[in-house]
Amino acid sequence: MNKNIEVTIGDHKMSVETYARWLCLIEALDIVTKTAEEHNIDLNKRTDWIKPLDFQKYIVERAPAMIHDVKVEEFIYDLEILKEEDFRSNENCAPSI
């Protein structure tokens, strides 16, 4: 199934690919932050940790897996919604004896 997934956050709409790339950037920044904390580095005082090409490389390498993860999560969410709707429609049915 080739479904175009569009993600809406507030007033912004973006493709799943764009959304996944943003998630990769956030993930990369989280990794940098955790590593800095482990080594007692204050990221507010130093800027030599900012490596745009390293962030780009991480995003390029991680994006395909992140796109897959987003699509799987969307599929699971759709299944949960369908199960809820099915449960609600069957909720009022009394079992026949």
N, CA, C and O atoms as a CHARMM CRD file, in Angstrom:
* protein
*
  388
    1    1 MET  N      0.84600  -1.16300   0.00000 PROA 1      0.00000
    2    1 MET  CA     0.00000   0.00000   0.00000 PROA 1      0.00000
    3    1 MET  C      0.89700   1.23200   0.00000 PROA 1      0.00000
    4    1 MET  O      1.74100   1.38400   0.88300 PROA 1      0.00000
    5    2 ASN  N      0.72500   2.08600  -0.95500 PROA 2      0.00000
    6    2 ASN  CA     1.51100   3.31100  -1.05600 PROA 2      0.00000
    7    2 ASN  C      0.62300   4.48100  -0.68800 PROA 2      0.00000
    8    2 ASN  O     -0.00500   5.09200  -1.55300 PROA 2      0.00000
    9    3 LYS  N      0.57300   4.79000   0.58700 PROA 3      0.00000
   10    3 LYS  CA    -0.28400   5.83800   1.10400 PROA 3      0.00000
   11    3 LYS  C      0.56500   7.06300   1.41300 PROA 3      0.00000
   12    3 LYS  O      1.57800   6.96300   2.10500 PROA 3      0.00000
   13    4 ASN  N      0.15600   8.21600   0.90100 PROA 4      0.00000
   14    4 ASN  CA     0.85100   9.44700   1.24200 PROA 4      0.00000
   15    4 ASN  C      0.38900   9.88800   2.62200 PROA 4      0.00000
   16    4 ASN  O     -0.79100  10.16400   2.84100 PROA 4      0.00000
   17    5 ILE  N      1.31800   9.94900   3.52900 PROA 5      0.00000
   18    5 ILE  CA     0.99200  10.35500   4.88800 PROA 5      0.00000
   19    5 ILE  C      1.39000  11.81300   5.04400 PROA 5      0.00000
   20    5 ILE  O      2.50100  12.21300   4.69600 PROA 5      0.00000
   21    6 GLU  N      0.46800  12.59100   5.57000 PROA 6      0.00000
   22    6 GLU  CA     0.75100  13.99400   5.83800 PROA 6      0.00000
   23    6 GLU  C      0.59200  14.20900   7.33400 PROA 6      0.00000
   24    6 GLU  O     -0.40700  13.79900   7.92300 PROA 6      0.00000
   25    7 VAL  N      1.55900  14.83900   7.93400 PROA 7      0.00000
   26    7 VAL  CA     1.55300  15.08100   9.36500 PROA 7      0.00000
   27    7 VAL  C      1.15800  16.52800   9.59200 PROA 7      0.00000
   28    7 VAL  O      1.67400  17.42900   8.93100 PROA 7      0.00000
   29    8 THR  N      0.23700  16.75700  10.53300 PROA 8      0.00000
   30    8 THR  CA    -0.18800  18.10700  10.86900 PROA 8      0.00000
   31    8 THR  C      0.20100  18.39700  12.30800 PROA 8      0.00000
   32    8 THR  O     -0.17200  17.67000  13.22900 PROA 8      0.00000
   33    9 ILE  N      0.96000  19.47400  12.48400 PROA 9      0.00000
   34    9 ILE  CA     1.36200  19.92000  13.81400 PROA 9      0.00000
   35    9 ILE  C      0.97200  21.38800  13.90800 PROA 9      0.00000
   36    9 ILE  O      1.57300  22.24300  13.25800 PROA 9      0.00000
   37   10 GLY  N     -0.02700  21.66700  14.71100 PROA 10     0.00000
   38   10 GLY  CA    -0.54000  23.03900  14.78200 PROA 10     0.00000
   39   10 GLY  C     -1.08500  23.44900  13.42800 PROA 10     0.00000
   40   10 GLY  O     -1.97100  22.78900  12.88700 PROA 10     0.00000
   41   11 ASP  N     -0.56000  24.53400  12.87800 PROA 11     0.00000
   42   11 ASP  CA    -0.98300  25.02300  11.56700 PROA 11     0.00000
   43   11 ASP  C     -0.09900  24.50400  10.43900 PROA 11     0.00000
   44   11 ASP  O     -0.33300  24.82300   9.27300 PROA 11     0.00000
   45   12 HSD  N      0.91100  23.70900  10.77300 PROA 12     0.00000
   46   12 HSD  CA     1.88200  23.24900   9.78200 PROA 12     0.00000
   47   12 HSD  C      1.57100  21.84100   9.30200 PROA 12     0.00000
   48   12 HSD  O      1.30400  20.93900  10.09600 PROA 12     0.00000
   49   13 LYS  N      1.61100  21.67300   7.98100 PROA 13     0.00000
   50   13 LYS  CA     1.45300  20.35200   7.38600 PROA 13     0.00000
   51   13 LYS  C      2.74800  19.99400   6.68600 PROA 13     0.00000
   52   13 LYS  O      3.36500  20.83900   6.03900 PROA 13     0.00000
   53   14 MET  N      3.16200  18.74200   6.81400 PROA 14     0.00000
   54   14 MET  CA     4.39200  18.30900   6.15100 PROA 14     0.00000
   55   14 MET  C      4.27600  16.84000   5.79100 PROA 14     0.00000
   56   14 MET  O      3.46700  16.10500   6.35600 PROA 14     0.00000
   57   15 SER  N      5.09000  16.43300   4.85200 PROA 15     0.00000
   58   15 SER  CA     5.10800  15.02600   4.44600 PROA 15     0.00000
   59   15 SER  C      5.77400  14.20300   5.53800 PROA 15     0.00000
   60   15 SER  O      6.46700  14.73300   6.40700 PROA 15     0.00000
   61   16 VAL  N      5.55100  12.90600   5.47400 PROA 16     0.00000
   62   16 VAL  CA     6.17400  12.01800   6.45700 PROA 16     0.00000
   63   16 VAL  C      7.69600  12.08600   6.34100 PROA 16     0.00000
   64   16 VAL  O      8.39900  11.95900   7.34400 PROA 16     0.00000
   65   17 GLU  N      8.20300  12.28400   5.13700 PROA 17     0.00000
   66   17 GLU  CA     9.65500  12.37500   4.94900 PROA 17     0.00000
   67   17 GLU  C     10.21900  13.60900   5.65500 PROA 17     0.00000
   68   17 GLU  O     11.24800  13.52500   6.32600 PROA 17     0.00000
   69   18 THR  N      9.55400  14.74100   5.50600 PROA 18     0.00000
   70   18 THR  CA    10.01000  15.96900   6.17000 PROA 18     0.00000
   71   18 THR  C      9.90700  15.82600   7.67600 PROA 18     0.00000
   72   18 THR  O     10.82200  16.20400   8.40700 PROA 18     0.00000
   73   19 TYR  N      8.79600  15.28200   8.13600 PROA 19     0.00000
   74   19 TYR  CA     8.59200  15.06700   9.56800 PROA 19     0.00000
   75   19 TYR  C      9.68900  14.16100  10.13700 PROA 19     0.00000
   76   19 TYR  O     10.24000  14.43700  11.20300 PROA 19     0.00000
   77   20 ALA  N      9.99700  13.08500   9.41900 PROA 20     0.00000
   78   20 ALA  CA    11.03200  12.15100   9.87100 PROA 20     0.00000
   79   20 ALA  C     12.39700  12.83600   9.93600 PROA 20     0.00000
   80   20 ALA  O     13.17000  12.59200  10.86300 PROA 20     0.00000
   81   21 ARG  N     12.69400  13.68300   8.96500 PROA 21     0.00000
   82   21 ARG  CA    13.98300  14.38800   8.98400 PROA 21     0.00000
   83   21 ARG  C     14.07700  15.33700  10.18200 PROA 21     0.00000
   84   21 ARG  O     15.14200  15.46900  10.78400 PROA 21     0.00000
   85   22 TRP  N     12.96800  15.99600  10.52900 PROA 22     0.00000
   86   22 TRP  CA    12.96200  16.85100  11.72500 PROA 22     0.00000
   87   22 TRP  C     13.17200  16.00900  12.97600 PROA 22     0.00000
   88   22 TRP  O     13.90600  16.40400  13.88300 PROA 22     0.00000
   89   23 LEU  N     12.52700  14.84900  13.02200 PROA 23     0.00000
   90   23 LEU  CA    12.71800  13.95800  14.16700 PROA 23     0.00000
   91   23 LEU  C     14.16900  13.50300  14.28000 PROA 23     0.00000
   92   23 LEU  O     14.69700  13.37300  15.38400 PROA 23     0.00000
   93   24 CYS  N     14.81200  13.26200  13.14700 PROA 24     0.00000
   94   24 CYS  CA    16.23300  12.86800  13.14800 PROA 24     0.00000
   95   24 CYS  C     17.10500  13.98100  13.71100 PROA 24     0.00000
   96   24 CYS  O     18.03200  13.71800  14.47700 PROA 24     0.00000
   97   25 LEU  N     16.81000  15.22700  13.33500 PROA 25     0.00000
   98   25 LEU  CA    17.58000  16.35400  13.86100 PROA 25     0.00000
   99   25 LEU  C     17.40200  16.45800  15.37100 PROA 25     0.00000
  100   25 LEU  O     18.37300  16.66200  16.10000 PROA 25     0.00000
  101   26 ILE  N     16.17100  16.31900  15.83900 PROA 26     0.00000
  102   26 ILE  CA    15.91800  16.36900  17.28200 PROA 26     0.00000
  103   26 ILE  C     16.64800  15.23800  17.98800 PROA 26     0.00000
  104   26 ILE  O     17.22400  15.43200  19.05900 PROA 26     0.00000
  105   27 GLU  N     16.62000  14.05700  17.38200 PROA 27     0.00000
  106   27 GLU  CA    17.31600  12.89900  17.95600 PROA 27     0.00000
  107   27 GLU  C     18.82100  13.16200  18.02200 PROA 27     0.00000
  108   27 GLU  O     19.45900  12.84200  19.02500 PROA 27     0.00000
  109   28 ALA  N     19.38600  13.73400  16.97700 PROA 28     0.00000
  110   28 ALA  CA    20.82300  14.03600  16.94900 PROA 28     0.00000
  111   28 ALA  C     21.18100  15.05100  18.04000 PROA 28     0.00000
  112   28 ALA  O     22.19200  14.90100  18.72500 PROA 28     0.00000
  113   29 LEU  N     20.35500  16.07300  18.19400 PROA 29     0.00000
  114   29 LEU  CA    20.60900  17.06600  19.24300 PROA 29     0.00000
  115   29 LEU  C     20.49500  16.43900  20.62700 PROA 29     0.00000
  116   29 LEU  O     21.23600  16.80000  21.54100 PROA 29     0.00000
  117   30 ASP  N     19.57300  15.50600  20.77700 PROA 30     0.00000
  118   30 ASP  CA    19.43000  14.80200  22.05300 PROA 30     0.00000
  119   30 ASP  C     20.68200  13.98600  22.36400 PROA 30     0.00000
  120   30 ASP  O     21.13500  13.95200  23.50800 PROA 30     0.00000
  121   31 ILE  N     21.23400  13.33600  21.35500 PROA 31     0.00000
  122   31 ILE  CA    22.46100  12.55100  21.53500 PROA 31     0.00000
  123   31 ILE  C     23.61500  13.46100  21.95500 PROA 31     0.00000
  124   31 ILE  O     24.37700  13.12900  22.86300 PROA 31     0.00000
  125   32 VAL  N     23.73600  14.60500  21.29100 PROA 32     0.00000
  126   32 VAL  CA    24.79900  15.56300  21.62900 PROA 32     0.00000
  127   32 VAL  C     24.62400  16.05300  23.06300 PROA 32     0.00000
  128   32 VAL  O     25.59400  16.14000  23.81600 PROA 32     0.00000
  129   33 THR  N     23.39700  16.36900  23.43600 PROA 33     0.00000
  130   33 THR  CA    23.12100  16.87700  24.78400 PROA 33     0.00000
  131   33 THR  C     23.46700  15.83400  25.84200 PROA 33     0.00000
  132   33 THR  O     24.11300  16.15700  26.83900 PROA 33     0.00000
  133   34 LYS  N     23.04800  14.59800  25.64000 PROA 34     0.00000
  134   34 LYS  CA    23.34000  13.53600  26.61500 PROA 34     0.00000
  135   34 LYS  C     24.83800  13.28000  26.72900 PROA 34     0.00000
  136   34 LYS  O     25.36100  13.08900  27.82700 PROA 34     0.00000
  137   35 THR  N     25.52300  13.27700  25.58700 PROA 35     0.00000
  138   35 THR  CA    26.96800  13.06500  25.60600 PROA 35     0.00000
  139   35 THR  C     27.67200  14.21100  26.33000 PROA 35     0.00000
  140   35 THR  O     28.60300  13.98200  27.10200 PROA 35     0.00000
  141   36 ALA  N     27.23300  15.43100  26.08400 PROA 36     0.00000
  142   36 ALA  CA    27.82900  16.59400  26.75500 PROA 36     0.00000
  143   36 ALA  C     27.60900  16.51400  28.26200 PROA 36     0.00000
  144   36 ALA  O     28.51300  16.81500  29.04200 PROA 36     0.00000
  145   37 GLU  N     26.40800  16.10900  28.67100 PROA 37     0.00000
  146   37 GLU  CA    26.13200  15.97400  30.10200 PROA 37     0.00000
  147   37 GLU  C     27.02200  14.91500  30.74800 PROA 37     0.00000
  148   37 GLU  O     27.50100  15.09600  31.86700 PROA 37     0.00000
  149   38 GLU  N     27.23900  13.81000  30.03600 PROA 38     0.00000
  150   38 GLU  CA    28.10200  12.74600  30.55900 PROA 38     0.00000
  151   38 GLU  C     29.53400  13.23300  30.77000 PROA 38     0.00000
  152   38 GLU  O     30.22600  12.76600  31.67500 PROA 38     0.00000
  153   39 HSD  N     29.97200  14.16400  29.93900 PROA 39     0.00000
  154   39 HSD  CA    31.35100  14.67800  30.00800 PROA 39     0.00000
  155   39 HSD  C     31.43300  16.04700  30.67300 PROA 39     0.00000
  156   39 HSD  O     32.46300  16.71700  30.60700 PROA 39     0.00000
  157   40 ASN  N     30.34200  16.45700  31.31400 PROA 40     0.00000
  158   40 ASN  CA    30.28800  17.75000  32.01900 PROA 40     0.00000
  159   40 ASN  C     30.68300  18.92100  31.12500 PROA 40     0.00000
  160   40 ASN  O     31.46500  19.78100  31.53000 PROA 40     0.00000
  161   41 ILE  N     30.14700  18.95100  29.92300 PROA 41     0.00000
  162   41 ILE  CA    30.40700  20.03600  28.97700 PROA 41     0.00000
  163   41 ILE  C     29.17700  20.93400  28.94200 PROA 41     0.00000
  164   41 ILE  O     28.05700  20.46400  28.74400 PROA 41     0.00000
  165   42 ASP  N     29.39700  22.23200  29.13700 PROA 42     0.00000
  166   42 ASP  CA    28.30800  23.20700  29.08400 PROA 42     0.00000
  167   42 ASP  C     28.13700  23.67000  27.63500 PROA 42     0.00000
  168   42 ASP  O     28.96200  24.42300  27.11600 PROA 42     0.00000
  169   43 LEU  N     27.08200  23.22200  26.99900 PROA 43     0.00000
  170   43 LEU  CA    26.86000  23.55000  25.58500 PROA 43     0.00000
  171   43 LEU  C     26.51500  25.01900  25.37700 PROA 43     0.00000
  172   43 LEU  O     26.62400  25.52800  24.26100 PROA 43     0.00000
  173   44 ASN  N     26.10000  25.70500  26.43800 PROA 44     0.00000
  174   44 ASN  CA    25.81200  27.14000  26.31900 PROA 44     0.00000
  175   44 ASN  C     27.08800  27.97600  26.26300 PROA 44     0.00000
  176   44 ASN  O     27.07000  29.10300  25.77000 PROA 44     0.00000
  177   45 LYS  N     28.18300  27.43300  26.76200 PROA 45     0.00000
  178   45 LYS  CA    29.44600  28.17000  26.77600 PROA 45     0.00000
  179   45 LYS  C     30.34000  27.83000  25.59400 PROA 45     0.00000
  180   45 LYS  O     31.25900  28.58400  25.27200 PROA 45     0.00000
  181   46 ARG  N     30.07800  26.70200  24.94800 PROA 46     0.00000
  182   46 ARG  CA    30.92500  26.26400  23.83000 PROA 46     0.00000
  183   46 ARG  C     30.07200  26.09300  22.58800 PROA 46     0.00000
  184   46 ARG  O     28.92100  25.66100  22.65400 PROA 46     0.00000
  185   47 THR  N     30.66200  26.44100  21.45300 PROA 47     0.00000
  186   47 THR  CA    29.95000  26.26100  20.18300 PROA 47     0.00000
  187   47 THR  C     30.69900  25.33100  19.23700 PROA 47     0.00000
  188   47 THR  O     30.24800  25.08900  18.11700 PROA 47     0.00000
  189   48 ASP  N     31.83500  24.81200  19.67800 PROA 48     0.00000
  190   48 ASP  CA    32.60900  23.94200  18.79200 PROA 48     0.00000
  191   48 ASP  C     31.94700  22.58600  18.56900 PROA 48     0.00000
  192   48 ASP  O     32.40700  21.79800  17.74200 PROA 48     0.00000
  193   49 TRP  N     30.87800  22.31200  19.29700 PROA 49     0.00000
  194   49 TRP  CA    30.14000  21.05900  19.11500 PROA 49     0.00000
  195   49 TRP  C     29.20200  21.12600  17.91500 PROA 49     0.00000
  196   49 TRP  O     28.70500  20.09600  17.46000 PROA 49     0.00000
  197   50 ILE  N     28.95700  22.32100  17.40100 PROA 50     0.00000
  198   50 ILE  CA    28.03600  22.48500  16.27300 PROA 50     0.00000
  199   50 ILE  C     28.76300  22.08400  14.99100 PROA 50     0.00000
  200   50 ILE  O     29.64800  22.79300  14.51300 PROA 50     0.00000
  201   51 LYS  N     28.37600  20.95100  14.45500 PROA 51     0.00000
  202   51 LYS  CA    28.99800  20.39900  13.24600 PROA 51     0.00000
  203   51 LYS  C     27.89600  20.12300  12.22300 PROA 51     0.00000
  204   51 LYS  O     27.35700  19.01700  12.18600 PROA 51     0.00000
  205   52 PRO  N     27.55300  21.11600  11.39100 PROA 52     0.00000
  206   52 PRO  CA    26.44900  20.94500  10.45000 PROA 52     0.00000
  207   52 PRO  C     26.57800  19.72400   9.54400 PROA 52     0.00000
  208   52 PRO  O     25.58600  19.04400   9.28000 PROA 52     0.00000
  209   53 LEU  N     27.77500  19.44400   9.07200 PROA 53     0.00000
  210   53 LEU  CA    27.93900  18.29400   8.18400 PROA 53     0.00000
  211   53 LEU  C     27.71600  16.97400   8.91800 PROA 53     0.00000
  212   53 LEU  O     27.19300  16.02200   8.34000 PROA 53     0.00000
  213   54 ASP  N     28.10800  16.91800  10.18100 PROA 54     0.00000
  214   54 ASP  CA    27.86000  15.70600  10.97100 PROA 54     0.00000
  215   54 ASP  C     26.36000  15.51200  11.21000 PROA 54     0.00000
  216   54 ASP  O     25.85200  14.39200  11.15200 PROA 54     0.00000
  217   55 PHE  N     25.66600  16.61200  11.47800 PROA 55     0.00000
  218   55 PHE  CA    24.21500  16.51800  11.65100 PROA 55     0.00000
  219   55 PHE  C     23.55100  16.07600  10.34400 PROA 55     0.00000
  220   55 PHE  O     22.64700  15.24000  10.34700 PROA 55     0.00000
  221   56 GLN  N     24.00900  16.64200   9.23800 PROA 56     0.00000
  222   56 GLN  CA    23.44900  16.27500   7.93500 PROA 56     0.00000
  223   56 GLN  C     23.69200  14.79000   7.65000 PROA 56     0.00000
  224   56 GLN  O     22.79100  14.08500   7.19600 PROA 56     0.00000
  225   57 LYS  N     24.90100  14.32900   7.91600 PROA 57     0.00000
  226   57 LYS  CA    25.23400  12.91700   7.68500 PROA 57     0.00000
  227   57 LYS  C     24.34900  12.01800   8.54600 PROA 57     0.00000
  228   57 LYS  O     23.84000  11.00300   8.06900 PROA 57     0.00000
  229   58 TYR  N     24.16600  12.38800   9.80600 PROA 58     0.00000
  230   58 TYR  CA    23.31100  11.59600  10.69800 PROA 58     0.00000
  231   58 TYR  C     21.88100  11.53700  10.14800 PROA 58     0.00000
  232   58 TYR  O     21.26700  10.47000  10.11200 PROA 58     0.00000
  233   59 ILE  N     21.36500  12.68200   9.72600 PROA 59     0.00000
  234   59 ILE  CA    19.99700  12.74400   9.20200 PROA 59     0.00000
  235   59 ILE  C     19.86200  11.87900   7.95300 PROA 59     0.00000
  236   59 ILE  O     18.89700  11.12600   7.81900 PROA 59     0.00000
  237   60 VAL  N     20.82300  11.98500   7.04300 PROA 60     0.00000
  238   60 VAL  CA    20.77100  11.19900   5.79700 PROA 60     0.00000
  239   60 VAL  C     20.79500   9.70300   6.09700 PROA 60     0.00000
  240   60 VAL  O     20.06600   8.92900   5.47700 PROA 60     0.00000
  241   61 GLU  N     21.63100   9.29900   7.04500 PROA 61     0.00000
  242   61 GLU  CA    21.74700   7.87500   7.36500 PROA 61     0.00000
  243   61 GLU  C     20.56300   7.35000   8.17400 PROA 61     0.00000
  244   61 GLU  O     20.16800   6.19500   8.01400 PROA 61     0.00000
  245   62 ARG  N     20.00600   8.17200   9.02600 PROA 62     0.00000
  246   62 ARG  CA    18.93500   7.73800   9.93500 PROA 62     0.00000
  247   62 ARG  C     17.53800   7.89100   9.33200 PROA 62     0.00000
  248   62 ARG  O     16.61300   7.18400   9.73000 PROA 62     0.00000
  249   63 ALA  N     17.37800   8.80600   8.37900 PROA 63     0.00000
  250   63 ALA  CA    16.05500   9.14200   7.84600 PROA 63     0.00000
  251   63 ALA  C     15.26600   7.94200   7.31000 PROA 63     0.00000
  252   63 ALA  O     14.08700   7.82000   7.64000 PROA 63     0.00000
  253   64 PRO  N     15.85600   7.04600   6.49800 PROA 64     0.00000
  254   64 PRO  CA    15.05000   5.92400   5.99900 PROA 64     0.00000
  255   64 PRO  C     14.41800   5.08000   7.11700 PROA 64     0.00000
  256   64 PRO  O     13.25600   4.68700   7.01700 PROA 64     0.00000
  257   65 ALA  N     15.17300   4.80900   8.16200 PROA 65     0.00000
  258   65 ALA  CA    14.63100   4.03000   9.28100 PROA 65     0.00000
  259   65 ALA  C     13.57300   4.83300  10.03800 PROA 65     0.00000
  260   65 ALA  O     12.57100   4.27800  10.49000 PROA 65     0.00000
  261   66 MET  N     13.79800   6.13600  10.17200 PROA 66     0.00000
  262   66 MET  CA    12.83200   6.97300  10.87400 PROA 66     0.00000
  263   66 MET  C     11.52900   7.07800  10.07700 PROA 66     0.00000
  264   66 MET  O     10.44400   7.06700  10.65700 PROA 66     0.00000
  265   67 ILE  N     11.63700   7.17900   8.75000 PROA 67     0.00000
  266   67 ILE  CA    10.44400   7.21400   7.89500 PROA 67     0.00000
  267   67 ILE  C      9.64500   5.93800   8.10000 PROA 67     0.00000
  268   67 ILE  O      8.42200   5.97600   8.23800 PROA 67     0.00000
  269   68 HSD  N     10.34100   4.80700   8.12100 PROA 68     0.00000
  270   68 HSD  CA     9.68200   3.52200   8.36700 PROA 68     0.00000
  271   68 HSD  C      9.00300   3.52600   9.73300 PROA 68     0.00000
  272   68 HSD  O      7.85500   3.09800   9.85400 PROA 68     0.00000
  273   69 ASP  N      9.70100   4.00400  10.76000 PROA 69     0.00000
  274   69 ASP  CA     9.14200   4.04200  12.11100 PROA 69     0.00000
  275   69 ASP  C      7.87000   4.89000  12.15700 PROA 69     0.00000
  276   69 ASP  O      6.88200   4.49900  12.78000 PROA 69     0.00000
  277   70 VAL  N      7.89500   6.04400  11.50000 PROA 70     0.00000
  278   70 VAL  CA     6.72400   6.92700  11.48800 PROA 70     0.00000
  279   70 VAL  C      5.56000   6.23700  10.78700 PROA 70     0.00000
  280   70 VAL  O      4.42600   6.29100  11.26500 PROA 70     0.00000
  281   71 LYS  N      5.83400   5.59100   9.65800 PROA 71     0.00000
  282   71 LYS  CA     4.76700   4.89300   8.93000 PROA 71     0.00000
  283   71 LYS  C      4.19200   3.74400   9.74500 PROA 71     0.00000
  284   71 LYS  O      2.98100   3.52500   9.74000 PROA 71     0.00000
  285   72 VAL  N      5.05100   3.01000  10.44600 PROA 72     0.00000
  286   72 VAL  CA     4.57600   1.91000  11.29600 PROA 72     0.00000
  287   72 VAL  C      3.71200   2.46200  12.42500 PROA 72     0.00000
  288   72 VAL  O      2.64100   1.92300  12.70400 PROA 72     0.00000
  289   73 GLU  N      4.16400   3.52300  13.07000 PROA 73     0.00000
  290   73 GLU  CA     3.38600   4.13300  14.14900 PROA 73     0.00000
  291   73 GLU  C      2.03400   4.61900  13.62700 PROA 73     0.00000
  292   73 GLU  O      1.01500   4.45600  14.29800 PROA 73     0.00000
  293   74 GLU  N      2.02000   5.21200  12.43800 PROA 74     0.00000
  294   74 GLU  CA     0.77000   5.68000  11.82500 PROA 74     0.00000
  295   74 GLU  C     -0.15500   4.49500  11.56600 PROA 74     0.00000
  296   74 GLU  O     -1.36000   4.58600  11.80500 PROA 74     0.00000
  297   75 PHE  N      0.39900   3.38300  11.07700 PROA 75     0.00000
  298   75 PHE  CA    -0.38900   2.17500  10.80600 PROA 75     0.00000
  299   75 PHE  C     -0.97100   1.61900  12.10500 PROA 75     0.00000
  300   75 PHE  O     -2.14500   1.25200  12.15900 PROA 75     0.00000
  301   76 ILE  N     -0.14400   1.55900  13.14700 PROA 76     0.00000
  302   76 ILE  CA    -0.60600   1.04700  14.44300 PROA 76     0.00000
  303   76 ILE  C     -1.70400   1.95000  14.99700 PROA 76     0.00000
  304   76 ILE  O     -2.70600   1.46600  15.52500 PROA 76     0.00000
  305   77 TYR  N     -1.51200   3.26100  14.87500 PROA 77     0.00000
  306   77 TYR  CA    -2.52100   4.22000  15.33900 PROA 77     0.00000
  307   77 TYR  C     -3.83400   4.01000  14.58600 PROA 77     0.00000
  308   77 TYR  O     -4.90200   3.99800  15.19700 PROA 77     0.00000
  309   78 ASP  N     -3.76100   3.84200  13.25700 PROA 78     0.00000
  310   78 ASP  CA    -4.96300   3.58600  12.45200 PROA 78     0.00000
  311   78 ASP  C     -5.65700   2.30600  12.91100 PROA 78     0.00000
  312   78 ASP  O     -6.88400   2.26800  13.00200 PROA 78     0.00000
  313   79 LEU  N     -4.88300   1.25700  13.20100 PROA 79     0.00000
  314   79 LEU  CA    -5.46100  -0.00400  13.67800 PROA 79     0.00000
  315   79 LEU  C     -6.16400   0.18200  15.02200 PROA 79     0.00000
  316   79 LEU  O     -7.24600  -0.35900  15.24500 PROA 79     0.00000
  317   80 GLU  N     -5.54200   0.95000  15.91000 PROA 80     0.00000
  318   80 GLU  CA    -6.14800   1.18800  17.21900 PROA 80     0.00000
  319   80 GLU  C     -7.46300   1.94700  17.07700 PROA 80     0.00000
  320   80 GLU  O     -8.42900   1.65300  17.78100 PROA 80     0.00000
  321   81 ILE  N     -7.50500   2.91700  16.17400 PROA 81     0.00000
  322   81 ILE  CA    -8.73600   3.67400  15.93000 PROA 81     0.00000
  323   81 ILE  C     -9.80900   2.74000  15.38400 PROA 81     0.00000
  324   81 ILE  O    -10.95900   2.79900  15.81700 PROA 81     0.00000
  325   82 LEU  N     -9.44100   1.87500  14.43100 PROA 82     0.00000
  326   82 LEU  CA   -10.40100   0.93100  13.86400 PROA 82     0.00000
  327   82 LEU  C    -10.93500  -0.02900  14.92700 PROA 82     0.00000
  328   82 LEU  O    -12.12800  -0.33300  14.95400 PROA 82     0.00000
  329   83 LYS  N    -10.04500  -0.50400  15.80200 PROA 83     0.00000
  330   83 LYS  CA   -10.47000  -1.41400  16.87000 PROA 83     0.00000
  331   83 LYS  C    -11.43200  -0.71200  17.82500 PROA 83     0.00000
  332   83 LYS  O    -12.42600  -1.30100  18.25200 PROA 83     0.00000
  333   84 GLU  N    -11.13800   0.55200  18.16300 PROA 84     0.00000
  334   84 GLU  CA   -12.02400   1.32700  19.03000 PROA 84     0.00000
  335   84 GLU  C    -13.39100   1.49500  18.39500 PROA 84     0.00000
  336   84 GLU  O    -14.41500   1.30800  19.05300 PROA 84     0.00000
  337   85 GLU  N    -13.41100   1.85000  17.10700 PROA 85     0.00000
  338   85 GLU  CA   -14.67900   2.03900  16.40800 PROA 85     0.00000
  339   85 GLU  C    -15.44900   0.73200  16.33900 PROA 85     0.00000
  340   85 GLU  O    -16.66800   0.72200  16.50900 PROA 85     0.00000
  341   86 ASP  N    -14.75300  -0.37300  16.09200 PROA 86     0.00000
  342   86 ASP  CA   -15.39700  -1.67900  16.03000 PROA 86     0.00000
  343   86 ASP  C    -15.95500  -2.04600  17.39800 PROA 86     0.00000
  344   86 ASP  O    -17.06500  -2.56900  17.49600 PROA 86     0.00000
  345   87 PHE  N    -15.19700  -1.77800  18.44800 PROA 87     0.00000
  346   87 PHE  CA   -15.65000  -2.06500  19.80600 PROA 87     0.00000
  347   87 PHE  C    -16.89200  -1.25500  20.13200 PROA 87     0.00000
  348   87 PHE  O    -17.85300  -1.78400  20.69100 PROA 87     0.00000
  349   88 ARG  N    -16.87800   0.03700  19.78200 PROA 88     0.00000
  350   88 ARG  CA   -18.04000   0.89400  20.05500 PROA 88     0.00000
  351   88 ARG  C    -19.27300   0.42600  19.30000 PROA 88     0.00000
  352   88 ARG  O    -20.38000   0.46600  19.83700 PROA 88     0.00000
  353   89 SER  N    -19.09400  -0.02000  18.05600 PROA 89     0.00000
  354   89 SER  CA   -20.24700  -0.45500  17.27600 PROA 89     0.00000
  355   89 SER  C    -20.80500  -1.77700  17.80300 PROA 89     0.00000
  356   89 SER  O    -22.00000  -2.03800  17.66500 PROA 89     0.00000
  357   90 ASN  N    -19.96500  -2.60900  18.40000 PROA 90     0.00000
  358   90 ASN  CA   -20.41000  -3.88800  18.95000 PROA 90     0.00000
  359   90 ASN  C    -20.78400  -3.79200  20.43000 PROA 90     0.00000
  360   90 ASN  O    -21.31300  -4.74500  21.00200 PROA 90     0.00000
  361   91 GLU  N    -20.51000  -2.64800  21.04400 PROA 91     0.00000
  362   91 GLU  CA   -20.73900  -2.47700  22.46800 PROA 91     0.00000
  363   91 GLU  C    -22.21500  -2.59800  22.82800 PROA 91     0.00000
  364   91 GLU  O    -22.56000  -3.13400  23.88100 PROA 91     0.00000
  365   92 ASN  N    -23.07000  -2.10800  21.96500 PROA 92     0.00000
  366   92 ASN  CA   -24.49800  -2.09900  22.24100 PROA 92     0.00000
  367   92 ASN  C    -25.19500  -3.39700  21.85200 PROA 92     0.00000
  368   92 ASN  O    -26.38900  -3.56300  22.09900 PROA 92     0.00000
  369   93 CYS  N    -24.47000  -4.28600  21.26400 PROA 93     0.00000
  370   93 CYS  CA   -25.06400  -5.56900  20.85600 PROA 93     0.00000
  371   93 CYS  C    -25.02500  -6.53600  22.04000 PROA 93     0.00000
  372   93 CYS  O    -23.96400  -6.81500  22.59900 PROA 93     0.00000
  373   94 ALA  N    -26.17800  -7.02900  22.40100 PROA 94     0.00000
  374   94 ALA  CA   -26.23400  -8.01200  23.47800 PROA 94     0.00000
  375   94 ALA  C    -25.99800  -9.39100  22.88000 PROA 94     0.00000
  376   94 ALA  O    -26.48800  -9.69200  21.79200 PROA 94     0.00000
  377   95 PRO  N    -25.26000 -10.21300  23.57700 PROA 95     0.00000
  378   95 PRO  CA   -25.03500 -11.56200  23.03900 PROA 95     0.00000
  379   95 PRO  C    -26.34800 -12.34800  23.01900 PROA 95     0.00000
  380   95 PRO  O    -27.15300 -12.27000  23.94700 PROA 95     0.00000
  381   96 SER  N    -26.53800 -13.08800  21.96400 PROA 96     0.00000
  382   96 SER  CA   -27.75800 -13.89100  21.85900 PROA 96     0.00000
  383   96 SER  C    -27.53900 -15.23200  22.53900 PROA 96     0.00000
  384   96 SER  O    -26.50600 -15.87600  22.36100 PROA 96     0.00000
  385   97 ILE  N    -28.52100 -15.63500  23.31200 PROA 97     0.00000
  386   97 ILE  CA   -28.40400 -16.90200  24.03800 PROA 97     0.00000
  387   97 ILE  C    -29.44500 -17.86400  23.55400 PROA 97     0.00000
  388   97 ILE  O    -29.51600 -18.99200  24.04000 PROA 97     0.00000
